[in-house]
Amino acid sequence: MKLALIGYGKMGRMLEQLAPEYGFAVTLILDVHNNVDGAWITRENFAGIDAAIEFTAPEATAGNVERLAAIGVPVVIGTTGWLHEMDRVKAAVAAGNSAAVWSPNFSVGVNVFFRLAAEAAKLLAQQPEYGSWAWEIHHDTKKDSPSGTLLKLVEEMKRAGYEREIDVSSNRAGRVPGTHEIGFDSAADTITLRHTARSREGFARGALQAARWIAGKQGFYEFSETLF
């Protein structure tokens, strides 16, 4: 299958390296130099493309997805920090009868972690002696803080029925790929759940897995729907 990469930073280069393992040939690469304001996302340039993976900047994502949806190219959205434009993105995908998969984090392990956090929150929701926290640390070049992953963790905990306050904190330092932690504490004991990423490889593999899944489909999906 033919794959387009929109965004060609560290993640884009890793996607290109791993793509053949997932049955993809990368035949088009767009970046800040040749895709200003989405100018290269055209039907002609994307002829024969089976799927695209978008890892760019929050301010560019909605426009990129709109253009891809208009020409019917399924897209995996790996950029974070754009969720205030979710309605716009969903509307574009629906209007184009196209397809998209999004997630604040394409690590398979993190998506399992979302489920573990929700289950823990559900089990402790009716135990008022347990307070909770959610914390993360990322490299100092990460733009959004708190991360989309941390916000998703908190959302999943609340959706599971945990209605008490969840103390949220975030740090940025060095070159940490990403660590997320949730915890519950009482006078008697503490429960801590933590996910630590070792590199970007897990994110890249999850995005490629999603691209293989979304090719030929229609609709708007979360990554967890492709896994579970």
Secondary structure in CASP SS format (residue, H / E / C, confidence):
PFRMAT SS
TARGET T0000
AUTHOR 0000-0000-0000
METHOD secondary structure of the structure
MODEL  1
M C 1.00
K E 1.00
L E 1.00
A E 1.00
L E 1.00
I E 1.00
G C 1.00
Y C 1.00
G C 1.00
K H 1.00
M H 1.00
G H 1.00
R H 1.00
M H 1.00
L H 1.00
E H 1.00
Q H 1.00
L H 1.00
A H 1.00
P H 1.00
E H 1.00
Y H 1.00
G C 1.00
F C 1.00
A E 1.00
V E 1.00
T E 1.00
L E 1.00
I E 1.00
L E 1.00
D C 1.00
V C 1.00
H C 1.00
N C 1.00
N C 1.00
V H 1.00
D H 1.00
G H 1.00
A C 1.00
W C 1.00
I C 1.00
T C 1.00
R C 1.00
E C 1.00
N C 1.00
F C 1.00
A C 1.00
G C 1.00
I C 1.00
D C 1.00
A E 1.00
A E 1.00
I E 1.00
E E 1.00
F C 1.00
T C 1.00
A C 1.00
P H 1.00
E H 1.00
A H 1.00
T H 1.00
A H 1.00
G H 1.00
N H 1.00
V H 1.00
E H 1.00
R H 1.00
L H 1.00
A H 1.00
A H 1.00
I C 1.00
G C 1.00
V C 1.00
P C 1.00
V E 1.00
V E 1.00
I E 1.00
G C 1.00
T C 1.00
T C 1.00
G C 1.00
W C 1.00
L H 1.00
H H 1.00
E H 1.00
M H 1.00
D H 1.00
R H 1.00
V H 1.00
K H 1.00
A H 1.00
A H 1.00
V H 1.00
A H 1.00
A H 1.00
G C 1.00
N C 1.00
S C 1.00
A E 1.00
A E 1.00
V E 1.00
W E 1.00
S C 1.00
P C 1.00
N C 1.00
F C 1.00
S C 1.00
V H 1.00
G H 1.00
V H 1.00
N H 1.00
V H 1.00
F H 1.00
F H 1.00
R H 1.00
L H 1.00
A H 1.00
A H 1.00
E H 1.00
A H 1.00
A H 1.00
K H 1.00
L H 1.00
L H 1.00
A C 1.00
Q C 1.00
Q C 1.00
P C 1.00
E C 1.00
Y C 1.00
G E 1.00
S E 1.00
W E 1.00
A E 1.00
W E 1.00
E E 1.00
I E 1.00
H E 1.00
H C 1.00
D C 1.00
T C 1.00
K C 1.00
K C 1.00
D C 1.00
S C 1.00
P C 1.00
S C 1.00
G H 1.00
T H 1.00
L H 1.00
L H 1.00
K H 1.00
L H 1.00
V H 1.00
E H 1.00
E H 1.00
M H 1.00
K H 1.00
R H 1.00
A C 1.00
G C 1.00
Y C 1.00
E C 1.00
R C 1.00
E C 1.00
I E 1.00
D E 1.00
V E 1.00
S E 1.00
S E 1.00
N E 1.00
R E 1.00
A C 1.00
G C 1.00
R C 1.00
V C 1.00
P C 1.00
G C 1.00
T E 1.00
H E 1.00
E E 1.00
I E 1.00
G E 1.00
F E 1.00
D E 1.00
S C 1.00
A C 1.00
A C 1.00
D C 1.00
T E 1.00
I E 1.00
T E 1.00
L E 1.00
R E 1.00
H E 1.00
T E 1.00
A C 1.00
R C 1.00
S C 1.00
R C 1.00
E H 1.00
G H 1.00
F H 1.00
A H 1.00
R H 1.00
G H 1.00
A H 1.00
L H 1.00
Q H 1.00
A H 1.00
A H 1.00
R H 1.00
W H 1.00
I H 1.00
A C 1.00
G C 1.00
K C 1.00
Q C 1.00
G E 1.00
F E 1.00
Y E 1.00
E E 1.00
F H 1.00
S H 1.00
E H 1.00
T H 1.00
L H 1.00
F C 1.00
END
